[in-house]
Amino acid sequence: MALKWAALVASALLACVLSLFYGAADLSIAQVGQCVFQGCKNTTDELIFWEIRFPRVAIGFLVGVGLSVAGATLQNVTRNSLTDPYLFGVVAGAGLGASVATLLFSNSVAAELGISSLTNGMSFSIALPAAAFLGALFAVSLVQVLVASALGRRTEHLLLAGVAVSFMLGAFSHFLLFIAEPFAANKVVFWLMGSLARAEVWYAWVMLPVVVSSVAVLLLFGRHLDAMLLGDDTAKTLGVNTRFMRMLSLGICAALTACIVSYCGGIGFVGLMIPHIVRHWVGVTTRTLLLGCVLLGGTFMVLVDIVARTALVGQEIPIGIITSAIGSIFFFIAIRQRS
């Protein structure tokens, strides 16, 4: 078992180090070493390493951690190993928020509404994730309201409500994109595919406390979550407040997913794949599962990001396309194994 954990740690470190070298402009070992230990020798290297490459590695790792932990927690709480955090309707809500922001920043719409002075004084790169985050929270809140009366009895209602909310909000966002200016709509469409291309340093500082605090709380209540795997009745006999734990866990999953989606767009299947692999590799208890997801989830996302920015010359593949391609195959394999 110790060798497995050592392999996970080594893989995470190796993936992060490799990601510092590769991109639209590759950096040599000497350049990276000088930037880390002595300071970059020119402004170009400094810009690439500290403003683009390093923040992107950090954000990619945090995204992988957050989605994997959210997926593992949601699967344990619902006792359904094929559950994904995006069933909350978070992506659809974030897309609606992004579509609204795009429409408001359109010159013609802003002029008609008389908010040109407001939109002109605000950066679209800040407004987009902010609006997406609010939209994601709205979607999560709507799902929670729909299932509030039945949540303590049947968690399947949560999944059904999430699917319904996703379709409803998706329809609204598609309509807004249809009437928006084509260039602005293309920005949102690319963003919804999931990408780290627009990663900035402050993104990491926003995501770090959310991810770290969420993982810490879930680890703290690890034994309670283990008890819930045995069923609500058994957990109650062990002194676990199942309704509180379910609400707490779902709230953490929603916050994690909403935070990630608002900055990086829709990156699917990570929360489905990684917990499955970790369960088979290191164990099924909650604390073991979460720590494994931290290491493997971060490693996976960093490696996928390397592929996204190096597979095609002169352009970048949205991460969501790659994870969806891998995830769909994994999903079919998982279904086959269950049957």
C-alpha positions in Angstrom: 0.0 0.0 0.0 2.9 2.4 0.8 4.2 1.9 -2.7 0.9 2.8 -4.2 0.8 6.1 -2.3 4.4 6.8 -3.2 3.5 6.3 -6.8 0.6 8.7 -6.6 2.7 11.4 -5.0 5.5 10.9 -7.5 3.1 11.0 -10.4 1.6 14.3 -9.1 5.0 15.9 -8.7 6.2 14.7 -12.1 3.1 15.9 -13.9 3.4 19.3 -12.4 7.1 19.6 -13.3 6.5 18.4 -16.9 3.7 20.9 -17.3 6.0 23.8 -16.6 8.1 23.0 -19.7 5.5 22.5 -22.4 3.1 24.9 -24.1 2.8 27.3 -27.0 6.4 28.3 -26.2 8.5 25.5 -24.6 10.9 26.2 -21.8 14.2 24.4 -21.3 15.3 22.8 -18.1 17.8 25.6 -17.7 15.2 28.3 -18.2 12.8 26.7 -15.7 15.6 26.1 -13.1 16.8 29.7 -13.4 13.3 31.1 -13.0 12.7 29.0 -9.9 16.0 29.4 -8.1 17.6 32.6 -9.4 15.1 34.6 -11.3 14.3 34.6 -15.0 17.0 36.0 -17.2 14.6 38.1 -19.4 11.1 39.5 -19.2 9.8 37.0 -21.8 10.7 34.0 -19.7 9.3 35.7 -16.6 6.0 36.4 -18.3 5.7 32.8 -19.7 6.7 31.1 -16.4 5.2 33.2 -13.7 2.2 34.7 -15.4 1.1 31.9 -17.7 2.7 28.5 -17.0 2.9 28.3 -13.2 -0.7 29.7 -12.6 -2.0 27.3 -15.2 -0.4 24.3 -13.5 -1.7 25.4 -10.1 -5.2 26.0 -11.4 -5.2 22.7 -13.3 -4.3 20.8 -10.2 -6.9 22.5 -8.1 -9.6 21.9 -10.8 -8.7 18.2 -10.8 -8.7 18.0 -7.0 -12.1 19.8 -6.7 -13.9 17.9 -9.3 -12.6 14.5 -8.1 -13.4 15.2 -4.5 -16.9 16.5 -5.4 -17.5 13.4 -7.5 -16.3 11.0 -4.8 -18.4 12.7 -2.1 -21.5 12.8 -4.2 -21.2 9.1 -5.2 -20.8 8.1 -1.5 -23.8 10.3 -0.4 -26.1 9.0 -3.1 -24.6 5.5 -3.0 -24.5 5.6 -6.7 -21.0 5.1 -8.3 -22.1 6.5 -11.6 -23.0 9.9 -10.2 -21.2 13.0 -11.5 -21.1 16.5 -9.8 -22.4 18.1 -13.0 -25.8 16.5 -12.4 -26.4 19.4 -10.0 -27.2 21.5 -13.1 -24.1 23.6 -12.3 -22.8 23.8 -15.8 -26.1 24.8 -17.2 -26.5 27.5 -14.5 -22.9 28.8 -15.2 -23.7 28.8 -18.9 -26.8 30.9 -18.3 -24.8 33.4 -16.2 -22.1 33.6 -18.8 -24.7 34.1 -21.5 -26.4 36.9 -19.6 -23.0 38.6 -19.0 -22.2 38.3 -22.7 -25.5 39.8 -23.7 -25.1 42.7 -21.2 -21.6 43.5 -22.5 -22.9 43.6 -26.0 -22.7 47.3 -27.2 -26.2 47.4 -28.6 -27.9 45.7 -25.6 -26.0 47.9 -23.1 -27.0 51.0 -25.0 -30.7 50.0 -25.0 -30.6 49.3 -21.3 -28.6 52.4 -20.5 -25.8 50.5 -18.7 -23.0 51.3 -21.2 -21.1 53.3 -18.6 -21.3 50.4 -16.2 -20.1 47.8 -18.6 -17.4 50.0 -20.1 -15.9 50.4 -16.6 -15.8 46.7 -15.9 -13.5 44.0 -17.3 -15.3 41.2 -19.2 -12.7 38.7 -18.0 -13.9 39.5 -14.4 -17.6 39.8 -15.2 -17.8 36.4 -17.0 -16.6 34.2 -14.2 -18.5 36.3 -11.6 -21.8 35.9 -13.6 -21.1 32.2 -14.2 -20.6 31.7 -10.5 -23.9 33.4 -9.6 -25.6 31.3 -12.3 -24.1 28.1 -10.9 -25.2 29.0 -7.4 -28.7 29.8 -8.7 -28.9 26.4 -10.4 -27.7 24.6 -7.2 -30.2 26.5 -5.1 -33.0 25.7 -7.5 -32.2 22.0 -7.4 -32.0 22.1 -3.6 -35.4 23.8 -3.3 -37.0 21.3 -5.7 -35.9 18.3 -3.6 -35.9 19.9 -0.1 -39.0 18.1 1.1 -37.8 14.6 -0.1 -34.0 14.9 0.3 -34.0 13.1 3.6 -35.8 10.1 2.1 -34.7 9.6 -1.5 -31.5 11.1 -3.0 -32.6 10.0 -6.5 -34.8 13.1 -6.4 -31.7 15.2 -6.4 -30.4 13.6 -9.6 -33.7 13.9 -11.4 -34.1 17.5 -10.3 -30.5 18.3 -11.5 -31.2 16.9 -14.9 -34.5 18.8 -15.2 -32.8 22.1 -14.1 -29.9 21.5 -16.6 -32.3 21.2 -19.5 -34.3 24.2 -18.5 -31.4 26.5 -17.9 -29.6 25.2 -21.0 -32.6 26.2 -23.1 -32.5 29.7 -21.7 -28.8 30.1 -22.3 -29.0 28.8 -25.8 -31.7 31.3 -26.6 -29.6 34.2 -25.2 -26.6 33.0 -27.2 -28.8 32.9 -30.3 -29.8 36.6 -30.0 -26.3 37.7 -28.9 -23.6 39.1 -31.1 -21.8 36.3 -32.9 -18.3 37.2 -31.7 -19.4 37.4 -28.1 -21.4 34.2 -28.4 -18.4 32.4 -29.7 -16.4 33.4 -26.6 -19.1 31.8 -24.3 -19.3 28.6 -26.4 -15.5 28.2 -26.2 -15.6 28.9 -22.5 -18.4 26.3 -21.9 -16.2 23.6 -23.6 -13.8 24.0 -20.6 -10.4 25.5 -20.9 -7.5 26.8 -18.8 -6.3 29.1 -21.6 -7.5 32.2 -19.7 -6.1 31.2 -16.4 -4.8 34.1 -14.3 -2.9 34.2 -11.0 -5.8 35.5 -9.0 -8.0 32.5 -10.1 -5.7 30.2 -8.1 -6.0 32.5 -5.0 -9.8 32.3 -5.2 -10.0 28.6 -5.8 -7.3 27.5 -3.2 -9.3 28.3 0.0 -12.5 26.8 -1.4 -10.8 23.6 -2.4 -8.6 23.2 0.7 -11.4 24.0 3.2 -13.8 21.7 1.4 -11.4 18.8 1.5 -10.5 19.5 5.2 -14.2 19.5 6.2 -14.9 16.2 4.4 -11.9 14.6 5.9 -13.0 15.7 9.3 -16.4 14.0 8.8 -14.9 11.0 7.1 -16.2 8.4 9.6 -19.7 9.8 9.4 -19.6 9.5 5.6 -18.3 5.9 6.0 -21.3 5.1 8.2 -23.7 6.5 5.6 -22.4 4.0 3.0 -24.1 1.4 5.1 -27.5 3.0 4.7 -29.3 5.7 6.6 -30.9 3.4 9.1 -27.6 1.9 10.1 -25.9 5.3 10.2 -28.6 6.6 12.5 -28.0 3.7 14.9 -24.3 4.8 15.0 -25.3 8.3 16.0 -24.9 10.0 12.6 -27.3 12.9 11.7 -27.9 11.7 8.2 -29.9 14.7 7.0 -27.2 17.1 8.3 -24.4 15.1 6.7 -26.2 14.8 3.4 -26.9 18.6 3.3 -23.4 19.4 4.3 -21.8 17.1 1.7 -24.1 18.2 -1.1 -23.4 21.9 -0.2 -19.7 21.3 -0.4 -20.0 19.5 -3.7 -22.1 22.3 -5.1 -19.6 25.0 -3.9 -16.6 23.2 -5.3 -18.2 22.6 -8.7 -19.7 26.1 -9.0 -16.3 27.7 -8.2 -14.5 25.5 -10.7 -17.0 25.9 -13.5 -17.2 29.6 -13.1 -13.5 30.0 -13.9 -12.8 27.1 -16.2 -16.1 26.2 -17.9 -17.5 22.7 -18.3 -15.0 20.0 -17.7 -17.0 16.8 -17.5 -16.4 13.2 -16.4 -13.5 13.9 -14.0 -15.7 13.5 -11.0 -16.9 10.2 -12.4 -13.6 8.6 -13.5 -11.1 9.4 -10.8 -13.1 8.1 -7.8 -13.7 4.8 -9.6 -10.0 4.4 -10.2 -9.0 5.4 -6.7 -11.4 2.9 -5.2 -9.9 0.0 -7.1 -6.3 1.3 -6.5 -6.1 2.3 -2.8 -9.4 1.7 -1.0 -13.0 2.7 -0.4 -13.0 4.4 3.0 -13.9 8.1 2.7 -10.6 9.5 3.9 -8.5 7.1 1.8 -10.7 7.9 -1.2 -10.5 11.6 -0.8 -6.8 11.7 -0.4 -6.4 9.5 -3.4 -8.7 11.8 -5.4 -6.6 14.8 -4.4 -3.4 13.2 -5.9 -4.8 11.4 -8.9 -7.4 14.0 -9.8 -4.8 16.8 -9.8 -2.4 14.7 -11.8 -5.0 13.7 -14.4 -6.0 17.3 -15.0 -2.5 18.6 -15.3 -1.6 15.8 -17.9 -4.8 16.5 -19.8 -3.9 20.2 -19.9 -0.5 19.3 -21.4 -2.2 17.4 -24.2 -4.7 20.2 -24.8 -2.0 22.8 -25.4 0.5 20.6 -27.3 -1.6 18.2 -29.4 -2.2 20.7 -32.2 0.3 23.2 -33.5 -0.7 26.8 -33.2 -4.0 26.2 -31.4 -5.4 24.7 -28.2 -8.0 22.0 -27.7 -10.6 22.8 -25.0 -10.0 20.5 -22.0 -13.7 19.6 -21.8 -13.5 17.9 -25.2 -10.6 15.7 -24.1 -12.1 14.7 -20.7 -15.5 14.0 -22.4 -13.8 11.8 -25.0 -11.9 9.8 -22.3 -14.9 9.9 -19.9 -17.4 8.5 -22.3 -15.3 5.5 -23.0 -14.7 5.0 -19.3 -18.5 5.3 -18.7 -19.2 2.5 -21.1 -16.6 0.3 -19.4 -18.0 1.1 -16.0 -21.5 0.1 -17.1 -20.2 -3.1 -18.6 -18.4 -4.0 -15.4 -21.5 -3.4 -13.3 -23.7 -5.5 -15.6 
